[in-house]
Amino acid sequence: MPRLPYARVCMSRSHLVIVSPALADANNGNWQTARRWQRLLSATHQVRIATDWPGETPEAQAAAAKDVAMLALHARRSAWAIRAWARERGPLGLGVVLTGTDLYHDIFRDRDAKRSLELARQLVVLQEQGPASVPLPSRAKTRVIFQSTPAREPAAKARRWLRVACVGHLRSVKSPQTLMQAARLLNGQGGIRIDHIGDALAPEWAEAALGTELDAPHYRWLGPLTHGQSLRAIRRAHLLVNTSSMEGGAHVIMEAIRCGTPVLASRVPGNVGMLGPDYEGYFPHDDPQALADLILRCRREQADPEGLPARLAAQCALRAPLFEPEAERAALLRLIGDLTAPLPVPEADAPDSADTPGATRQRPDPASPPLRQSLP
């Protein structure tokens, strides 16, 4: 590959590229993160979203020549773009954002994902349990940036039943079978309605969802909805359920918290990193009986101002400031500043003040400590 010219521009309106393995048609977490970051940074930077870098067309390569920083979502799936940047620019400007499958699977098993960690100047995780899963050699350059969404007024919720929503494409890592089995266990319990939202990414998941509808009339599989439709369903629900086996920082949990809908979630690190270690709404992963028991308890205590649903709502409200858009924007700007700051001169290459009159030795810039956002 021919070496690209590195167009140096000032930080004001400098060019950034967000590399995402998914674009708008996927309507998944990677795309939502990329699009939101583009919006948050648009006032100060020119930001484009791409699936690779530098690209194959002359237009793509001309745009790549202007980029001063890359934010690559997914260490494994964006590994080719990460390596290409590192060959041309080294670590300067290179940030890698670790997803759930990165944190809890790929970085321990996949050579490309491991190499992405080594090449990045900074690593980003999206919830506060994330740094603990990063290998020690890379942990010092890891920071937490919580994702954000605007606060929304809770929708009016029916009192004569408990509406439960689960939002996420039906695939193995999301463990949709846990909700389906819980729905069957709740047969005969009146006043509970379950809406399952998401595309079936394999035929067997569609068959399982349709079979659950037949076996449990209070369960509905609504299929894929737009982001706006999914948000409306979350606002109308009394509970959001997340059954995943691994999460990098679930958008739907953040969105539920910001619109006043309490969450029931599998106790996996990615969910604990969003909701906090002392949250009362956890159930063991892949335990449909425990989930059914929690849903039934919430139904029984629905009208109690001190019942479980009220306590969960209060605990979620305490976490809500973590997901403010301005907090995320400020964290992103700090990240970009650190990514594009001049690289430290290695000690062996720095001029020796004893030998060179007037010269000063440039101190190596220590690795940026993890930047953790916390509750005020």
Rosetta blueprint (number, residue, H / E / L):
1 M L
2 P L
3 R L
4 L L
5 P L
6 Y L
7 A L
8 R L
9 V L
10 C L
11 M L
12 S L
13 R L
14 S E
15 H E
16 L E
17 V E
18 I E
19 V E
20 S L
21 P L
22 A L
23 L L
24 A H
25 D H
26 A H
27 N L
28 N L
29 G H
30 N H
31 W H
32 Q H
33 T H
34 A H
35 R H
36 R H
37 W H
38 Q H
39 R H
40 L H
41 L H
42 S L
43 A L
44 T L
45 H E
46 Q E
47 V E
48 R E
49 I E
50 A E
51 T L
52 D L
53 W L
54 P L
55 G L
56 E L
57 T L
58 P H
59 E H
60 A H
61 Q H
62 A H
63 A H
64 A H
65 A H
66 K H
67 D E
68 V E
69 A E
70 M E
71 L E
72 A E
73 L E
74 H L
75 A L
76 R L
77 R L
78 S L
79 A H
80 W H
81 A H
82 I H
83 R H
84 A H
85 W H
86 A H
87 R H
88 E H
89 R H
90 G L
91 P L
92 L L
93 G L
94 L E
95 G E
96 V E
97 V E
98 L L
99 T L
100 G H
101 T H
102 D H
103 L H
104 Y H
105 H H
106 D H
107 I H
108 F H
109 R H
110 D L
111 R H
112 D H
113 A H
114 K H
115 R H
116 S H
117 L H
118 E H
119 L H
120 A L
121 R L
122 Q E
123 L E
124 V E
125 V E
126 L L
127 Q L
128 E L
129 Q L
130 G H
131 P H
132 A H
133 S H
134 V L
135 P L
136 L H
137 P H
138 S H
139 R H
140 A L
141 K L
142 T E
143 R E
144 V E
145 I L
146 F L
147 Q L
148 S L
149 T L
150 P L
151 A L
152 R L
153 E L
154 P L
155 A L
156 A L
157 K L
158 A L
159 R L
160 R L
161 W L
162 L E
163 R E
164 V E
165 A E
166 C E
167 V E
168 G L
169 H L
170 L E
171 R L
172 S H
173 V H
174 K H
175 S L
176 P H
177 Q H
178 T H
179 L H
180 M H
181 Q H
182 A H
183 A H
184 R H
185 L H
186 L L
187 N L
188 G L
189 Q L
190 G L
191 G L
192 I E
193 R E
194 I E
195 D E
196 H E
197 I E
198 G L
199 D L
200 A E
201 L L
202 A L
203 P H
204 E H
205 W H
206 A H
207 E H
208 A H
209 A H
210 L H
211 G H
212 T H
213 E H
214 L H
215 D H
216 A L
217 P L
218 H L
219 Y E
220 R E
221 W E
222 L E
223 G E
224 P L
225 L L
226 T L
227 H H
228 G H
229 Q H
230 S H
231 L H
232 R H
233 A H
234 I H
235 R H
236 R H
237 A L
238 H L
239 L E
240 L E
241 V E
242 N E
243 T L
244 S L
245 S L
246 M L
247 E L
248 G L
249 G L
250 A L
251 H H
252 V H
253 I H
254 M H
255 E H
256 A H
257 I H
258 R H
259 C L
260 G L
261 T L
262 P L
263 V E
264 L E
265 A E
266 S E
267 R L
268 V L
269 P H
270 G H
271 N H
272 V H
273 G H
274 M H
275 L H
276 G L
277 P L
278 D L
279 Y L
280 E L
281 G L
282 Y E
283 F E
284 P L
285 H L
286 D L
287 D L
288 P H
289 Q H
290 A H
291 L H
292 A H
293 D H
294 L H
295 I H
296 L H
297 R H
298 C H
299 R H
300 R H
301 E L
302 Q L
303 A L
304 D L
305 P L
306 E L
307 G L
308 L H
309 P H
310 A H
311 R H
312 L H
313 A H
314 A H
315 Q H
316 C H
317 A H
318 L H
319 R H
320 A H
321 P H
322 L H
323 F H
324 E L
325 P H
326 E H
327 A H
328 E H
329 R H
330 A H
331 A H
332 L H
333 L H
334 R H
335 L H
336 I H
337 G H
338 D H
339 L H
340 T H
341 A L
342 P L
343 L L
344 P L
345 V L
346 P L
347 E H
348 A H
349 D H
350 A L
351 P L
352 D L
353 S L
354 A L
355 D L
356 T L
357 P L
358 G L
359 A L
360 T L
361 R L
362 Q L
363 R L
364 P L
365 D L
366 P L
367 A L
368 S L
369 P L
370 P L
371 L L
372 R L
373 Q L
374 S L
375 L L
376 P L
